Amino acid sequence: MSGPVSSHNEWDPLEEVVVGVVDGAMLPEWNVINKVTVPPGEWDTIEEVSGADGTPYPPEMIEPAKADLEQFVDILQTAGVRVRRPDPIDFAAGFSTPSWQVGTGFCAANPRDVFLVIGDEIIEAPMADRGRQYETWPYRRLLKEYSAAGARWTAAPRPQLLDDLYDDDYRVPEPGEPIGFVTTEFEPTFDAADFVRAGRDIFCQRSHVTNQAGIDWLRRHLGDDYRIHVLESRCPQAMHIDTTFMPLAPGKVLVNPEFLDLASLPPVLRDWDVLVAPDPVHTASNPIGVVSGWVNMNVLMLDERRVVVERNQEPMIQAFKEWGFTPVPCSFESYYAFAGSFHCATLDVRRDGPLRSYFPA
């Protein structure tokens, strides 16, 4: 019997999941990281749509996203999954430390960004974005409930987020130049969404929000029971691995041919089927381009076969069918404006399966 929190990979049968909300979402005013992680050329559009930094998302963006969310929740509940939701908080409220202050937070749309579930443990991520430092608060009721029922609840060391963490001289590299990042190694930071799980093996990437110190902290925290494999992304806007590399089932992984050198994948994958994602479909329904163009890869596995995928991503849907999966289409483009899709919008708290290794030692 599994406990209240028990999830070891991305594909065991899903039993309980936290799904985000977009109520009260704010376009944050502190954008040191945002300006280097949005797709090229999109920042001016974001400012045009929002009117100004530190302002609420307009109702014409909130309501369609909520409608997509309800369709998604219905799919999950119809599949027998217990769905939990965070509580509302005032993201318009500012906050500060002795060294800095921000005027607003962001939102509770993407629990995958802030929490990493490893077995029976929920780990709060030491996020590099000042505006997201209290993004765990909407989930405190759930965290206390899981903890009281026997789950392990850990918070990684809270970062100071001083100016030393950010490279003032950072610039987006030209084609052919080495990839760099706006965060330094001043202290450990990571977003949980830069990690995906395959039992005793965890895959991650260095990004604008996840530094090597953060990866090293997690490696030491988890100990010898786990192996962490670091992928080298070729994306200048690298932030969150789930549009780059997604384990789908034992022996099957979905990869991004633009962001990864397929010849340089970790050797442990040599016996796995490397499924190359088809080109994404781009539509005009998303006015704010804050997610990767490869958001078609941001899917959620209900089990080893069933995969929730955006309804308009027909090449992705067809590819899943050819690979032996059962796609479950769902409209979700309106959610993209809140920096996520199905994988980002969820935290799989419980999946029905034991901890095991899928790779040779």
PEFENVEN-V287132 format. One record per backbone hydrogen bond with DSSP energy under -0.5 kcal/mol. CO is the residue of the C=O (numbers start at 1). NH is the residue of the N-H. Records with the same first field share a line. If there is no record, write none. Layout:
CO: NH + NH
This chain:
6: 351
7: 119
8: 199
13: 352
15: 82
16: 349 + 350
17: 19 + 84
18: 347
19: 86
21: 108
22: 25
25: 57
26: 28
27: 54 + 55
29: 31
31: 35
33: 36 + 37
34: 37 + 38
39: 42
42: 46
43: 47
44: 48
45: 49
46: 50
47: 51
52: 55
55: 27
58: 61 + 62
59: 63
61: 65
62: 66
63: 67
64: 68
65: 69
66: 70
67: 71
68: 72
69: 73
70: 74
71: 75
72: 76
73: 77
74: 78
75: 79
76: 81
77: 80
82: 17
84: 19
89: 91
90: 93
91: 105
95: 102
100: 97
102: 95
106: 26
108: 21
110: 113 + 114
111: 114 + 115
113: 192
114: 125
116: 118 + 123
118: 121
119: 7
120: 152
121: 118 + 123
122: 124 + 154
123: 116
124: 156
125: 127
126: 190
128: 130
129: 132
130: 133
132: 135
134: 137
136: 139
137: 140
138: 87
139: 143
140: 144
141: 145
142: 146
143: 147
144: 148
145: 149
146: 151
147: 150
152: 122
154: 124 + 156
162: 165
163: 166
165: 184
166: 168
167: 170
174: 177
182: 167
189: 211
191: 194
192: 195
193: 241 + 242
194: 205
196: 203
197: 10
198: 201 + 358
200: 227
201: 198
202: 229
203: 196
204: 231
209: 211
210: 207
211: 215
212: 216
213: 217
214: 218
215: 219
216: 220
217: 221
218: 222
219: 223
222: 225
223: 226
227: 202 + 229
228: 230
229: 204 + 231
231: 206 + 233
234: 236
235: 238
238: 208
240: 239 + 243
241: 244 + 245
244: 256
246: 254
249: 252
251: 273
252: 248 + 249
253: 275
254: 246
255: 257 + 277
256: 260
259: 234
260: 262
261: 264
262: 265
266: 269
267: 270
269: 272
272: 274
273: 253 + 275
274: 276
275: 255 + 277
285: 287
287: 289
288: 290
289: 39
292: 295
294: 297
295: 298
297: 299
298: 342
300: 308
302: 14
305: 326
306: 302 + 303
307: 328
308: 300
309: 330
310: 313
312: 314
313: 317
314: 318
315: 319
316: 320
317: 321
318: 322
319: 323
320: 325
321: 324
325: 327
326: 307
327: 329
328: 309
330: 311
332: 335 + 336
333: 336
335: 338 + 340
336: 339
341: 345
343: 346
344: 112
345: 20
347: 18 + 349
349: 6
350: 15 + 16
351: 353
352: 13
356: 200
